[in-house]
Amino acid sequence: MATGAGTVSQRMISGRYELLEELSHGGMGDVWRGYDAVLDRPVAVKLIRPQAVTSPQMADELAKRFRREARITARIQHPGVPQVYDAVLDDTHEHLFLVMELVEGVPLSGYVDPVRPLPVSWAVAVAAQVVTVLSHAHDVPVIHRDLKPSNILVAHDGTVKVLDFGIAAILRTDATKLTATGSPIGTSQYMSPEQARGGRVTPRADLYALGCVLHELLCGRRLFQADNELVLMYQHVSAAPTPLRQLRADVPVALEELVLHLLRKAPEERPADVQEVYERLRPFLPTAGQEPVPGEKGPTGVPDPTGLFRHPYAPRSRPRPSTASVPAPHGEPVPAPLPVPAELRAEIDEAYAHSDALLEEERFTQAVEVLSEIIEPAGRALGKENREVLELRVQRAAIRLLGGDYRAALPEFTALADAYGRIAGPTSERARACRAQAARCRAELGQVTEALSALESVLAVVRSVDSDVSEEAIELRRDIGMLLLAQGRASDARVVLEPLHGDLNVVYGPADELTVEVAEALALIRLDLDGQEA
């Protein structure tokens, strides 16, 4: 199995955060996918590499700086900044850990293409979101100091996330001067002239870096290029940037002027603040309801950062219908299931055991991750509709339901019901069970009418193939009655629950938990109906 949740190589931080998988490795530190065992949620854990601690005084200074910057960074309240959950410093002062919101997305470096630069609207939409984030940070005040494409992430919904606030301040990466020996710390491709000189850093250093990023997005290449770090830093201090329209003719004149203004060598000659930058970007942003024009389509396979401007505050997308495979022609035998190789069998058994143990601790999120890790390789080896794979998916969906993640469980149960319908028939026990679970998810998501219809349909099938007092039928009758009651349909609920109560008294007895629950519901119904009659 791939390295992930539950492996013996895991490391526990502060007795709470498990390091599961390394996501990135860089000069300032490593980022790990982690898991918060207390709050049952995935997290990102940034291991920051400080310079060698050579004295107790240096250790104390590092500890103070780390805690101060972590607290300040945590004060930036904006959707474009991953939340800081915790800051952990070990006793040796050699390991610093920031525990943050885990963000899935594509780094901006994945958008840069010298052959096909981004559409103007895409580049401007990214820049506008970045300056919005910076406006909140500069108000704290926090200066990023290391803004660059790899520190800017576009989440799946098009939201731009600015990463690593406070890291440069913790490590003092702006202290490198042109005369320094050895490799400079930081990212010299986006370093402002005053940072390169070792001068005082202000919010306008972030504006210079933004100019470098916007230039790169619009023309597909960095502002300056050199093999030697010191030469590169010298270019930022002394060399004139190439105007964008010399590299790409369709860049609007006013946008070229803004980028050149951001790239002025003296901080006081740049725009006054990020609010001014936003106002100058705004004419090039798409407006609400405006669809992309021909030629404005961005790169495939990456999130569209213009969506937030075209459809502001839009609701979540509707769940996509499950992509059902084409059923076999009538009369064609279903292929025999493939045997499970011994090694895969052992990995599947291990995943079940591990997820069960996590489930005992109510660690639902991590239990889902454990099963997800084995489902993909099992599907490749055995087929996506192999019974073993389907059972793994049923267990994963059930855990999501137990953990309250109804939005993720609903499409999974719907797809599973379709798959079991093709394999064993639409009235088979597994197909019925998955349809009922999908209906329960709908009920929890507020889709009560659709849930009732689905549950009644499943109950009709159960009554045709089994007893009305079978365990499956009783559970369905109870769910239908309770949903009717929740809708305020007291009379309809009584029609369902009164005969159910009579059956429960006979089958399970009056002291059974389910019998008592239905009796209490009927008492509420009688009170409600009596009140209506009065």
N, C-alpha and C positions, 0 to 999 in steps of 0.2 A: 504494500500500500504506500501511497505517497505520504511524505511527512505531513503530519497534521494533528488534529485533535486526538489526544489519547496516547501518543507515542511516548516511549520511555525517555526520550531525549528532551522532553519538555523541561522548561525551567519555570519555577514559580517565583514571581516578584511580589515582595511585601505580603506573602502568604495569601495572595488574592488573584493576581494576574498571571495567567499561563501564557508563555510564549509558544505559539503553535507553528508558525511558518515565517521565514524571512521574506519580506516583500521587496526590500531594496537595500543596497549597500553603497554608502557614499563616504566622502571625506569627513563629514561632520558626524556621521553616525549611521546606525542600521535601523531600519523600520521593520517591525514584526507585526504580523497578524496575531492578535492576542485574544484572550477570553477573560472576562470579569466573572469570577466564580460567585461573587456575592449578588450581583444584579442580573446575572444570566444574560449577558449581551456581548457581542464581539467588540473589540477595541483595537486601536492601533497603539503600539508601544514603541516609542522612539528611544533608542539607546544612544545617548549623546557621548561622543568621545572628547573628553577634556584634554588639554595639554597635561603633560606629566605633572603630578603633584609632588613637589620636592621638599615642601616644608609644611609644618602645621599651620603657619600663617596663610600660606597659599591655599591649603585645604579649607580653612575657615572662610577666606575670601570667596572661593569657588562656591561653597555651600550657600553663603549669603546671596551671591549673584544669581545662582540657580533658582533659589526660592523666590527671590524678588521678581525675576523675569517671568517665572511660571505664573506667579500671582497676577502680574500685570497683563500677561497674555490672556489669562482666563477672563479678564474684564472686557475683552473685545466681544461684544454680543452682536453677532451678525451671522446670517446663514452661510455667508461665504468664508467663514473661518471655522475650521473644525474645533469643536468644544474641547477644552482641556479638562479632563476629569480628575487627574491626580498627578502629583510630582513626587518621585521616589528617589532618595539619595541614600546609597548604602553607607555602612559605617566606615569604609576605607576612603570615602569621597572619590573613588575611582570610577564608579558607575552611576550615571545619572539617567533616570527614566522619566519620560513624560508619557502619561497615559491619556490618549485622546480618542475622539470620535473616529471610527473607521469609515473612510470615504472610498467608495468604489467609483472609478472613472478613468479617464484617459489624460495623461499629462500633456501639457501644451506642446511639449517637444514632439509629440506624435502628430501634430497638425502642420508642422513646418515642412514644406516641400518646395525646393528651389525650382522644380519643373512646373509645378502648379500651385502658385501662391493662393492663399485663402481669398474668398470673396471679401470685398471691402466690408460688407455688413457683418460677416463673421468676425473679422479682426476687430472691428469697432465694438461689437457686442462683448467680446472678451475684455477689451480695454475698459469699457464702461462699467462692467461688473467689477473689475479689479479696482478701479478708482473709487467705486462705492464702498468696497471693503476697506481701502486705505483711508477713506474719510472717517470711518468709525475708529480705525486704529490710531490715526493721527490725533483724534480727539481725546484719546486716553491720557497721555500720548504714548504711542508705541511706533517706532520706526522699524520697518522690516529689515533693511540693510542688505538683503540678499535676494531681491526679486529677480526671478529668471523663469524660463519656460518649464523647467523640471519641478519648480515649486508652485506651479499653477496647474490645477487639475480641473477638468471639466467633467462634472458628475453626469450620470446617465440621463438626468432630466434637463441637462443644459446649464445647470447652475455652476458658476465658476467658483472654485475653492482655492484660497490662497493659503499655502502650507508654510510651516516652519517660522511663524512669528516668534521672536524672542530667542531663537537659536543662535543667531549671529551675535546678539548682545551677550548671551551667556558665554560664548567663546571669544568675544571681542575680535571678530573677524575683520573689523574695519581698521585695525591698528597697523596694517602692513603699509610700509612706505615704498616708494620707487627705489630707494637706495638700499632696501633690505636685501640680505643675502638669503639664498635658498628659495624654495617655492612659497609663494604667498598663499595665505589661508583665505578662502573665499572664492568668488566666481568672477574672475577678472573680465570676462566678456561683457558683463553688465555692471561693472563697478564704476561709480561716479568719479569724476576727477578728484573731488575732495577726499573721497575714500582712498583713492590710489596715493594721494599725497600724505595721508594720515591726518587730515584736518578734521575739524568739527563736522559731525554728521547731523543733518537736519532732515525734516520730511521731504525736502526737495531732492535728496539723494534717491528716494524712492521714485520720484518723478523722472529722473534721468534713466533709471533702470527700466521704468515703464516705456520710455521712448525707445530704448534698445529693443525691448520685447515687441512693441508695435511695429517698429521698422522691420524686424525679422519676420513677423507674421505677414506683412504686406508684400515683401519682396522675396521671401524664402531663403534669405541668407543673413548672417550676423552682420552687425554694424561694422566691426573691424575684425580682421583675421590675421593671425600671426602664429608662428610655431613657438615663439619664446614668450613666456608669461610677462616678463618685464617690458618687452617691446609692445605687447598688447596693451598693457596698462599705460605706457607712454602715449600710445595712440589716443586713448580716451582723454588724456590730459591735453594733448597738443594738436591732433589731427582733425581736420574738418570732415564731418559726415557727408556722404554722398546723398544729395537730395533724392527722395523716393521716385519722383517722376522721371529721373534719368534711368532708373532701373525698371520702372513699370509705369507706362504712360497713362493708364486709366485711373491712377490714384488722384482723387480730387485735389485741387490746388490748396484749399483750406486745410485739408488733412495733412498734406505734406508740410505746410507751414507749422501746424501744431507739433508734428514730430520733431522738426528742426528746433522749435522753441523748447521742447522738453529736453533736447540734447545740447543746450547751451552749456559752455564750460563753467561759467560762474553760476553758483546756485541762485543768486539774487536776480539773475537775468532769465530764469525759467518762469513758467506760470506761477502765480501767487500761491495756489493751492490746488487740491484735487477737485474742488468744486468748480473752479474755472475750467479745468480740463474736461470735466463731464459736460459742461455747457457747450464746449467746442466740439465734443464728440456727438452730441445729441442730434444734430441735423443729418448725420449719416446712419442713425439707428433705424431699423424697421419700426413701423408704428403698429399699434394694436389692430389686429384683423388683417394686416397686410400679408399677402402670401409672397413667397419668393418669385422673382421674375426670372425668365430664361437666362442661364449663365450664372445665376446666383447660388446654385446648389454647391454645397461644400463637399469635402471629402467623404467618401463612404466609410461606414464602419465606426464613425466617431460621433459623439453627441453634438447636437446643434445648439450653439450658445445663443442663437437669435430667438429661439422659441419663447424665452421668458418675456421678450419685448413684443413678439407677435401675438402671444396669448397670455397676457399677464394674469396671474392668480387663477389660472385655469385649473379645474379639478383634475384629479388623477385620471389617467387614461383608463378606459374600460378594459376589463380583462379580455385578452384575446381568446377567441374560441379555440378549443383544443383542435390540433391538427390530427384528425383521425386518419389512420392508414386505410388504404382501399381494402375492403373485405375480400376474402377468397371467393371465387365464383361458386355458385350453388352446387353442392355435391362434391366439391373438391376437398379432400381430406386435409385437416390441419397438420402441418409438419410436426414430427415428433420432437419434443424438447431436447436440446443438446445436453449431454452429460456435463456436470460441473467439474472442472479439473480440481484435483486435490488441493493445490495451492490456493486457488480462488475460493474453494469451499472453506478452507481454514480462515481466510481473510474475511469472508462473509460472516462466519460464526463469531470471529473476534469483534467485528463491527456491531453485531447484535448484542453481544455481551457488554461491550463498552457503552453503547447507547442506553441499554437497560440500566446500567449502573448510574449513568448520568441522569436518567429519568427518575430514578429513586431519589436523587437529590434535587429534583425539579429544575435541572439545568437543561431546559428544553432547547434553547438555541444551539448549544454545543452538541446535544444529542442528534439534532437534525444535521449538523455539519458532519458528524461522524458517519452517518448513513449516506449522505451525499457523496462523500469521498469514495465509497465502494460502489455506488449505483452506476456511475459512469463507466468504470472499467468492466463491471459485470455486464452492463448493457452492450458494450463493444464485443465482449467475448461470447455472450450467450444470445444476444438479440434483445431489443428493447421490450418485446412482449413475451419474453421467456417468463414462466411462472415464478421462478426464483427472483428475477428482477422486479416483477410486479409486486411480490410480497414485500420486498425491501421498500418499494415506493409507498405501499399501503402503510407500512410502519412509520415512514417519514411523515406522511400526511396526517396520520393519527397523532403523532407527537406535536405537529404544528397546531392541530385542533386543540389538544390538551393545553398547549402553551398560549392559546388565545390568538395565534396568527391565522385568523380565519381567511384573510385575503389571499394568503399564499396556499392555504389548504384547499380552498374551493376549486381552483383550476386543476389541481392535482387529483382530487377525488373525481372530478368530472371526466378527466382523461382516463383515469383508471376504470371508471364505470363503462366507458366506451370500449376500452381494451378487453375487459372481461366479457362484455357483450359479444365481441367478435369471437373470442376464444371459446367461451362456455355457453353463450346464448344470453340474450337480454334479460331473461327471467332467472338466471343462475343466482345462487346465493351471494357470490362475491360481487356481481354486478349490482344486485339489489342493495347490498350493504354500502357500496361506494356511492350509489345515488342518494341513499338516505343520509350519509355523512355530508355529501355536498349540500343537501337541503338544509341540514343543521348549520352549516357554515353560512348559507344565505340568510337564515333566520338571525344569526348573530350579527350579520352585516346590515340588518334592517330590511332585507328583501323578504318580508314575511309572507306576502301573497304568493310569490313564486315558491317559497319554501313549503307552504301548506299544500299547494298543488302537487309538488314533487313527492311529498310524504304520502299524500292520499293515493297517488299513482302506485307507489311502491307497496303500500298496504293492500291495494286491490290485488296485486300480483301475489303477495304473501298469502292472502286468503284463498287464492285459487290453487295454491300448491301446498299449503300447510294449514294448521289449525289456527283459529282466531285467538286462541289463548297460548300460542307458542311464544317463546321468549321474544322473538323478533316482532311478532304482531303486537304484543303488549307494549313494547317499547315505542313502537310507531304510534299506537293509539294514545299513549300518554303524551308524546310530543305534540301530536295534532291537537289534543284537548288543551294543553297548556298554551300553545300558540294562539288558538282561538280566544282563550281567556285574555292573553296579553293584548290582543287586538280589540278587546272590549266587547267581544261577541259572546256574552255570558250564556245566552240561551243555547247557542250552537255548541258551546263548550260543554254544557250540562248533558246534551244529547250524546256526546262522545264519552264523557267521563263517568256518568252514572252506571251504564252497563259495564264499563271497565272496572269500576269499583266492586261491583258484584262478582265479576270474574276473579279479581285479585283476592277477595275474601275466601273464595273457594280454593284457588290454586295455591296462594302463598299464606293465607291467614290474615286476620285483622291486625296483628302486631307487626307485620312486615313493613319495612321502611317505605316501600313504594305504595303499599296500601294506605298507610298513614298520610303520605304526601297527597295522594289523590283525594282522600277524605277531607283534608284541610282545604284543598282547592274547591271542592264541592261546597264546603261550608261558606267560603267566600262568595261563591256564585249565588247561593241562597240569600245571603245578606244583600248582595247587589240587586238581585231580582226583587226581593221584598221591598228594598228601598225604592225601586222604580215603580212598583205597584202602589206604594204609599203616596 
